[in-house]
Amino acid sequence: MSPKKMKGMLKNMGINIEELDNVIEVVVRLPDREIVISNASVAIMDAHGQRSYQISGDESERPLSAGAAPAAEPVLEIPDSDVELVSAQTGASPDQARAALLEAGGDLAAAIMKLSAK
């Protein structure tokens, strides 16, 4: 099947594929190193608003660049409404409810189960 015909079929299914031109390199930054893909070819597939990237090229690894500090852990923000809900369901204080939610990674059910088990 020709690429043009394949692209038309995918478009009929709501899938769009676009090639990025003039890509020099793609860098994937990990906490301890970088994966560098040079001579990269990048295709973007958009399927009903969900974008996926397909990357191919020559792969190499290197230590983190001097200017690239490791990403800090994201701070989990617990909404007051979640604290109130856990507190109301378990009879725990708001401080205890917030601590249980932080320990449970924001999972309401896990926080309620943890406090109910006490």
LOVEXLUM-297839 format. One line per 10 residues: number of its first residue (from 1); for each residue y, x, z of C-alpha. Coordinates in nm, 3 decimals, m for minus. Each point is the difference from the previous one (the first is absolute). Layout:
<pagus>
NUM> Y X Z ~ ...
</pagus>
This chain:
<pagus>
1> 0.000 0.000 0.000 ~ 0.343 0.134 m0.088 ~ 0.244 0.085 0.281 ~ 0.252 m0.246 m0.147 ~ m0.254 m0.285 0.007 ~ m0.108 0.094 0.354 ~ 0.363 m0.001 0.117 ~ 0.047 m0.347 m0.155 ~ m0.309 m0.135 0.177 ~ 0.116 0.138 0.334
11> 0.347 m0.148 m0.052 ~ m0.161 m0.343 m0.059 ~ m0.169 0.037 0.341 ~ 0.335 0.080 0.165 ~ m0.058 0.375 0.015 ~ 0.268 0.233 m0.136 ~ m0.057 0.373 m0.055 ~ 0.288 0.241 m0.049 ~ m0.008 0.378 m0.052 ~ 0.264 0.213 0.170
21> 0.151 0.254 m0.236 ~ 0.102 0.358 0.077 ~ m0.181 0.029 0.336 ~ 0.004 0.364 0.108 ~ m0.208 m0.020 0.316 ~ m0.118 m0.242 0.267 ~ m0.013 0.107 0.365 ~ m0.218 m0.175 0.258 ~ 0.122 0.106 0.344 ~ m0.255 0.001 0.282
31> 0.066 0.094 0.364 ~ m0.123 0.357 m0.050 ~ 0.022 0.071 m0.375 ~ 0.114 m0.122 m0.340 ~ m0.212 m0.084 m0.303 ~ 0.193 0.084 m0.316 ~ m0.096 m0.146 m0.335 ~ 0.175 0.188 m0.280 ~ 0.002 m0.095 m0.369 ~ m0.031 m0.351 0.138
41> m0.063 m0.315 m0.195 ~ 0.098 m0.311 0.196 ~ m0.082 m0.360 m0.089 ~ 0.133 m0.293 0.200 ~ m0.210 m0.317 0.003 ~ 0.176 m0.315 0.117 ~ m0.243 m0.283 0.076 ~ 0.178 m0.309 0.129 ~ 0.264 0.204 0.187 ~ m0.243 0.254 0.146
51> 0.079 0.344 m0.146 ~ m0.266 0.272 m0.025 ~ 0.052 0.353 m0.122 ~ m0.258 0.199 m0.193 ~ 0.068 0.373 0.000 ~ m0.184 0.271 m0.189 ~ 0.077 0.367 m0.053 ~ m0.062 0.347 0.137 ~ m0.052 m0.009 0.379 ~ 0.088 0.271 0.251
61> 0.068 0.009 0.375 ~ 0.268 0.177 0.197 ~ 0.126 0.007 0.359 ~ 0.284 m0.234 0.086 ~ 0.331 0.095 m0.160 ~ 0.256 0.148 0.238 ~ 0.225 m0.305 m0.031 ~ m0.281 m0.250 0.039 ~ m0.056 m0.065 0.368 ~ m0.309 m0.199 0.093
71> 0.078 m0.369 0.027 ~ 0.052 m0.124 0.353 ~ m0.225 m0.271 0.132 ~ 0.162 m0.337 m0.071 ~ 0.125 m0.169 0.314 ~ m0.174 m0.330 0.060 ~ 0.252 m0.274 0.070 ~ m0.133 m0.292 0.200 ~ 0.199 m0.323 m0.048 ~ 0.110 m0.174 0.320
81> m0.171 m0.316 m0.123 ~ m0.335 0.186 0.000 ~ 0.063 0.127 0.353 ~ 0.084 m0.355 0.117 ~ m0.313 m0.141 m0.164 ~ m0.233 0.257 0.156 ~ 0.171 m0.039 0.337 ~ m0.031 m0.381 m0.014 ~ m0.365 0.011 m0.107 ~ m0.109 0.250 0.265
91> 0.244 m0.047 0.289 ~ 0.087 0.371 m0.023 ~ 0.352 0.130 0.045 ~ 0.204 0.070 m0.314 ~ m0.031 0.375 0.066 ~ m0.379 m0.026 0.026 ~ m0.011 m0.215 m0.315 ~ 0.213 0.251 m0.194 ~ m0.218 0.291 0.119 ~ m0.317 m0.186 m0.106
101> 0.151 m0.077 m0.341 ~ 0.098 0.364 m0.052 ~ m0.349 0.113 0.101 ~ m0.152 m0.257 m0.239 ~ 0.223 0.111 m0.288 ~ 0.185 m0.332 m0.002 ~ m0.320 m0.208 m0.026 ~ 0.068 m0.318 0.197 ~ m0.363 m0.103 0.045 ~ m0.106 0.347 0.118
111> 0.288 0.015 0.251 ~ m0.086 m0.346 0.137 ~ m0.370 0.092 0.027 ~ 0.088 0.325 0.179 ~ 0.222 m0.172 0.256 ~ m0.237 m0.295 0.044 ~ m0.286 0.236 0.085 ~ 0.188 0.124 0.310
</pagus>
